[in-house]
Amino acid sequence: MARKTQSNLVIVESPSKAKTIQKYLGPGYEVVATRGHVRDLPKSKIGVDIEHDFTPSYVLMTDKKDLVKKLKDQAAKSKAVYLATDPDREGEAISWHLAQLLSLNLQDQNRVTFNAVTKSSVITGMEHPRSVDLDLVDAQQARRVLDRIVGYKLSPFLWKKVRRGLSAGRVQSVAVRLIVDREEEIRAFVSVEYWSIDAKLQKKGDKTVFGAYLYGTKDGKKLQVENGEQAQQIVAALDGAQYVVAKIKKGARKRQPAPPFITSTLQQEASRKLGFTGKRTMKAAQELYEGVEVPKLGTTGLITYMRTDSSRISDEARQQGNDFIRKTYGDNYLPPKPRVFKQKASAQDGHEAIRPTMPSLRPEKLEGVLTGDQFKLYKLIWERFMASLMADCLQNTMQVDIVAGDYLFRASGVSVTFDGFTVLYVEGKDDEEREGGALPDLVEGEVLKLKKLEPNQHFTQPPPRYTEATLIKALEENGIGRPSTYAPTISTILARDYVEREKKTFKPTPLGEVTTQLMKDMFKEIVDVKFTATVEDELDEVEKGKLPWVSVLEQFYGRFSKTLETAEKKLDGTRIKVPDEESDEVCELCGRKMVIKTGRFGKFLACPGYPECKNTKPLVQATDGECPKCGKRMIARKSKKGAKYFACEGGKECGFMTWDTPTKERCPKCGKTLFKKRGGILYCADEACGYEQAAQPKKTKEEESSNE
């Protein structure tokens, strides 16, 4: 029998987390990382016994065999073994797998969780161990088995009917459907013309010029201006009219801060404000949670656990935040009573919101300590948390009705009487809000001076394509997936070529549209938003111990297997063609417009005249400007590490490349393309020219308004 030592073995998931916790616990403990799961369903087969209660057949992952052997040896020699994997479904499942592999008693109090990787949180967690939560494990198993069944049963069907190598999944299929449905809305949208008539007005003796828009007729009826002829008639009728203040309505309002971040809102805001993908956001958040070396503090976790759907914060964190606000801004920047945000009905509330572990640690103190992404994200999290504790922003509102001839114009303005939380942070918006500033001190009956009357043509716009932020918001609002699934789902649908990015929005590919239509026709439930949300709710019920996980799978599989059988019979022998996407590139051999095809190594251009014309060429992304050496097009390329650079279309024959962006601007000295480097500096890349111009400073709002 192996001799026990006095050390305790603590098993975590991440090496950096292990390093941080080892420092806190000291020499009496040995902390080892698993680097994620150690057992999983086999890759070569379904690994689920559907006939016998969906029993999963787990296998030891190939790259974890040496690690597990080492853990078994250490566990045999240790005084105690603590399972300290992440505090969520996946982490609970990993602890359960470890307990089985290491022959630990599942009734033992050996499961330890930390909401934050700080010394106090780790010590508290170690002092309050519990047994492995089997309800959480069952919820994870149910999700894993469910996704395996869908993947292994549905993917081969798509291979046979559409294209080899495709995959299907509950969450990813619905995400693609949302994007496809939005594209269909955009195509079906019929734009309607309308006009606005805007007046620029000035109070006598006041230099401020403010705007008012045509609301309707002077009796208060709203007016819709439908075409230019109608707009010109109104402008003509207003010629020489006096603009008289008819009615002033004053009010006051309070603006509340947004709640501290949960996983979905963090990803949305990082997308809007920082331009981060979900994957990039979660990587930086994981690093901040696991621990960073901070001068005078050592290695410490800087934020609480980043996978949460709860906006709750602890009393201790609130007190620390309040102390900082009181000291920095004053008592009047705290609300009369602590603000408590309403939780979503589906929130698990297992963890706090995402917040800084030390509210007193301002972002400025970490500049130069953190990486660029870590610093930007920590600053965002810190500011959002602090602002959530602060007093409301108080505003005065003014709405003014102005009569001119037979017409009524309306102006509205807002002035801030107390900035409150906005002194620190304002939530980003998907659609930019336009709101007037403060209006001059007007009185009813006074005559205003017309500076300009301007009719403007507009057209109603289709709904916008999803951005990463708005797609995550839609998934969350519809109950599709859970916090940890958003980033990998988006990465998957991009990698599978179901959707592509166009600027900052998602556009479905022909493959995505064809596959989604097939799923709608044959597997309505899989891509049905409400059905998928219901499955998520059932998994939550399993987690709460209110529903057996096998019954969830039985209900799902009973319907799914029949649907699959029907689809196989209905489409027997049928192959669905994915339409080729036409490019602007002309085949230099036969003059046809080339099409974009997808092969083993990605997308390429091919002549649609095959087999008569077999011309193919790499697909390149053309950019603005021309090569300064040979005059050919500049194209965007990616390095092996994924970094974007720009090169001459001539390739090795020319050899010109640069990391700087080509622009539409022309060099005033030689007429060649100007390139933009960091800081916005424009320069000519022709060494014989050497022209360079500094970036133009952006105009302030005051400067823009003074030019109107």
Secondary structure, 3 states (H helix, E strand, C coil): CCCCCCCEEEEECCHHHHHHHHHHHCCCEEEEECCCCCEECCCCCCCEECCCCCEECCEECHHHHHHHHHHHHHHHHCCEEEECCCCCHHHHHHHHHHHHHCCCCCCCCCECCCCECCHHHHHHHHHCCECCCHHHHHHHHHHHHHHHHHHHHHHHHHHHHCCCCCCCCHHHHHHHHHHHHHHHHHHHCCCCEEEEEEEEEECCCCCCEEEEEEEEECCCCECCECCHHHHHHHHHHCCCCCEEEEEEEEEEEEECCCCCECHHHHHHHHHHHHCCCHHHHHHHHHHHHHCEEECCCEEECCEECCCCCCCCCCHHHHHHHHHHHHHHCCHHHCCCCCCCCCCCCCCCCCCCCECECCCCCCHHHHCCCCCHHHHHHHHHHHHHHHHHHCCCEEEEEEEEEEEECCEEEEEEEEEEEECHHHHCCCCCCCCCCCCCCCCCCCCCCCEEEEEEEEEEEEECCCCCCCEHHHHHHHHHHCCCCCHHHHHHHHHHHHHCCCEEEECCEEEECHHHHHHHHHHHHHCCCCCCHHHHHHHHHHHHHHHCCCCCHHHHHHHHHHHHHHHHHHHHHHCCCCCCCCCCEEEEEECCCCCCEEEEEEECCEEEEECCCCCCCCCEEECCEEEEEECCCCCCEEEEEECCCCCEEEEECCHHHCCCEECCEEEEEECCCCCCEEEECHHHCEEECCCCCCCEECCCCCCCHHHHHHCC
